[in-house]
Amino acid sequence: MQTGFLNSLFYTTVGTAVSVILTVLAAYPLSRRDMYGRGVLMFLFVLPMFISGGLIPTYLVVSKLGMIDTPWAMIFPTALGLFNLIITRTFFQINIPEELLQAAQIDGCSDFKFVTHVVLALSKPVLAVIILLYAIGKWNSYFEALIYVHKLSLQPLQIVLRDILTLSTFTTEMSTEQASIFMDVEDARYIGFLLKYSLIIIASLPFMFLYPFIQKYFIKGILIGSLKG
């Protein structure tokens, strides 16, 4: 349990940081009206929503890159979320005027410095949104671990909880004769349900504590980022 919790914490922290960086670096150029070919690039980003390679090609790519049974298999294959990219791009289009960029360029500010010193400072609401969405996705990540990670020492909390739930379900579904060998039938069922609800609370606690601190930014960012596409 402890190893799974620490693994999930690592995957969530590092994975969220990587995803947020990639999302900002992709969304800002796509929000610039003076970027040549941004419509084509946006089309290429959206295309996988309708035409996906599927599980086998994805697994082959991850395998060829040597990420099977490594922590990076939990981070890079799902590093960029299209929904978060669209929200961030829309937020930049609405809230970062071109005049602000032109004024910064007159003062000798480069594009990278403009993003790190101006854009990020004005984008706290949308950053809170994508950080929370990415973090929840990474924390609850189950399928990637099931496919790409087989070492027990690298499995996240969700796989550990699945194994515990499987054992508890087996206990609650035992016949009367089987259950009487170990414990009373009602006790076995009670322990099974207690395990299930306890695991739900354990998996939900980190974000129950985190959400109140970023709630105002989350609501503002999700509304502003969805005004136009």
WOMOUR-V374901 format. One record per run of one state. SS is the DSSP state (H for helix, E for strand, C for the rest). FROM is the first residue (numbers start at 1). LEN is the number of residues. Records with the same first field share a line. If there is no record, write none. Layout:
# WOMOUR-V374901
SS = FROM-LEN, FROM-LEN
This chain:
# WOMOUR-V374901
C = 1-1, 32-6, 51-4, 65-6, 75-7, 96-2, 107-4, 120-4, 140-3, 149-3, 155-2, 173-3, 183-2, 225-5
H = 2-30, 38-13, 55-10, 71-4, 82-14, 98-9, 111-9, 124-16, 143-6, 152-3, 157-16, 176-7, 185-40
